[in-house]
Amino acid sequence: MKKLLVLLVVLALSMFGVSAAFAYDVKVDDDTFAKVGAKAQIQYVMSTPVHDKVDVGVSNARVYFAGQVTNQFKFGLNFDMGRTPTATVFETTDGATIDIPTPSTQTNSLSDAFIILDLAKEFKLMTGIYRMAVSRVALQDSYQFILINAPEVASKSFLSNGTLAGFRSGGLTLWGDLADGKVRYNVGLWDGDYIADKIGNSITGIGTNPDDEMAMTARVVMNFMDPEKGYTCPGCYLGKAKVASVGVGYLTQDYMNTTAVAEKTYTVTTVDGFYDADNMTLEAAYFKYDYDNGVKPTGYYVEAAYAMDKIQPAARYESFDADVALNNNTDYTKIVLGVNYLFAGHDAKIGLEYAMKNFDGTGVDVDTTTVQLQVQF
């Protein structure tokens, strides 16, 4: 009863919000414990030529709660909040554009809420709402990125990372480690997503999911150095581990075509590689999306970072081909340059990112500068 009361108190505190000053560990005994804390990311963003003033917002503020009741029953909860200022661009009669500020857009999300039945290192059963194990970037938390924003080409797949609950869904996953951690496997069954237009333009045949079809995922990772711990993975380890891995992921879901009223199958196939040792981080991934209507977009990214004491420069190159038509406004390349100043690793850092997105066709090229202050407890 004492264990239950302590855990209920901690859960109540996390649900109503816990400031960083109250972050703490709760330990009942060696088998029952919990951790409650808070995180925040404050951003200053300027994009040109779309919008040339600096906006201030909270990209993410999180209250988290994790622990276990027994060695077999483990759990986690993330409640995320964000407040992003937006600006509407109006065109005047003389052809000029002016920015009319609009109220901040506030979002709140119970991003993760899951229970893990940990039967053995080779066999774990996980259920609730959490990240879909398809690509490595989908399993990464933004508080451990090497750059402020995730690769855009990855968010063209399954659940977009443009929301607080990006890459998440309700599901049931079997996962574990084989061969002393050299092999990680994940097999998942998920609530179906609305297979709307993921790539930003009108495509005949892209529909919704009126039949509420389930999605299925599978992922296998080969680890060549240290095995990675936990269900998720960081963007970099900052010298705390030596990891080299190659992963292959797959997602499939049937959906109803709204124009032809015919059932089709949406699939995502991805391959990724990751290396992190001696403060050097290298990562690359390739994505292929198939809407089962002749449209098969592809994308890839390559990124790197190197931590020199408290300074960590980073860079990324990404490319996306919508496979729609020549000179369309969706094919693009993107170069991202950044640097982090690590006051206390990922727990306290300031990041600067400059992104140059160039379209092949009629799309408007956009340069975006972002400064982010981050703390986590």
Residue, then its C-alpha position, 0 to 999 in steps of 0.5 A: m500500500k505504501k508503494l502505491l500511495v507514493l507512486l500515486v502522489v508522484l503521478a498526481l504531481s506530474m499531471f498537474g505540472v512540476s517545476a524544475a525546482f521540484a524535480y526529484d527521484v522517488k525510491v521506495d526500494d530497489d524494485t520500486f522507484a520513479k523520477v519526475g522532472a521538467k524540460a524546456q526549449i525556448q526559441y528565437v526564429m527568423s525566416t526570410p523572405v517569408h517572414d523577416k522578424v524575430d519570433v520568440g516561442v516555446s518549442n517544447a516544455r515537458v513534464y516527464f515521469a518514469g520508473q517501475v513498480t517491479n522489475q517486470f512492470k515499467f512505465g513512462l509519461n511525457f506531457d508536452m506543451g508548446r507556444t509558437p508565435t505565428a505571423t500572417v503575411f498580407e499583400t498590399t495593393d502596391g504588391a508589397t507584403i507586410d506582416i500582421p502578428t497573430p496570437s501565439t499558437q498553443t498546443n498541449s499533448l500527452s505525447d507518451a504514456f506507456i507500460i513495458l512488461d519487461l520479461a527478459k532482455e530478449f523479450k519486452l512487451m510495450t503498449g500505450i502511446y509512444r514513438m513508432a520504431v521505424s527509423r532511428v530519427a523517429l526514436q530520437d528525442s529533440y532534447q538530444f539532437i545535434l541540431i535544433n530541428a530534425p531532418e525534414v525528409a524524415s517527417k514526410s513519412f508516417l506521423s509528421n514530426g511537425t507536432l509535439a507528438g510527432f512519430r507517435s501512435g497508440g500501439l503494441t510492440l514486441w522488442g528486445d536484444l539478441a546476441d548480447g545486444k548486437v541485434r535489436y528487433n522491434v515489431g509493432l501493431w499500431d492505430g492507423d494514421y490518416i494517409a493524407d498528403k504527406i508531401g505538401n502538394s495535391i496528388t490524385g489518389i491520396g486518401t484518408n483512413p475511413d475503415d480505421e485500418m491498423a499499421m504494422t512496423a518492423r525494425v532490425v538494428m545491428n550494433f557493432m560496438d556498445p549496445e544501446k540501452g532503452y527503447t529510444c536513442p539519443g542523437c549523440y552521446l557526448g563521449k558517454a558511449k561508443v556506438a556504431s549501428v545499421g538499421v532497417g525499418y518498414l511500415t505498412q498500412d492499408y487506406m481508402n482512396t478518396t477519389a477512386v474509392a479503392e483500397k490501397t497500401y501505404t508503405v515506408t522503407t528506410v535504412d539508416g547508419f549511426y556512429d558515435a565515438d570519441n565525441m564524433t557523431l555521424e548519421a545518415a538515412y534513406f527513406k522511400y515512401d510508396y502510396d500505391n498509386g504510382v507516386k514513390p517519393t524518396g529522401y535522404y540526409v547525412e549529418a555530422a557533429y564533433a564536440m570540442d569540450k563545450i563547443q559542438p559544431a554540426a552540419r546536415y545535408e538533405s534532399f527530397d524528391a516528391d516523384v510528382a512532376l518536373n520543376n514542381n514546388t516540392d523537390y528540394t535540397k536543404i543545408v543546415l549549419g549549427v553549433n551548440y555551446l554545452f554548459a552541462g551537456h544536453d542538460a543546459k545548452i544554447g544552440l544556433e542553427y542556420a538552414m537554407k532550403n532550396f526548391d528545384g522548381t517554383g517553390v520559394d527558397v527559404d533561409t531560417t535562423t534559429v537560436q534555442l536555449q535548453v534546460q532539462f532536469 
